[in-house]
């Protein structure tokens, strides 16, 4: 049955390394950093019927295959990031960032531990704030 590859990980769409090539083929990139590819994977909550796929052997095998690919292909690197960090990486790429991935994780929005600690009351969320010293290329 034909389908659209959407990066969903669930019982009917298990994580498999052959799906990686489809995600990369989509070429989700920022023009100024053609060497960076963005792949966002998701699942629909912690549904019990997805537990075996997400927390057992299929996911373990997927992560092992990612690591193997990185070992075998020196041009292939992968990073686990939060939505905030992915936003920062995209913004850094837009600005022509030439530094490292770890440094770009806090490129624009930075995690504010002080605000987060104060904001953890009932119904409150921790926050990210704009970095006060953003340096962009001129």
SULRAJO-V46669 format. One record per helix or strand of 2 or more residues. SS is the DSSP state (~ for helix, > for strand). FROM is the first residue (numbers start at 1). LEN is the number of residues. Records with the same first field share a line. If there is no record, write none. Layout:
BEGIN
SS=FROM-LEN / FROM-LEN
END
This chain:
BEGIN
~=17-9 / 48-8 / 57-16 / 83-12 / 101-4 / 113-6
>=109-3 / 128-3
END
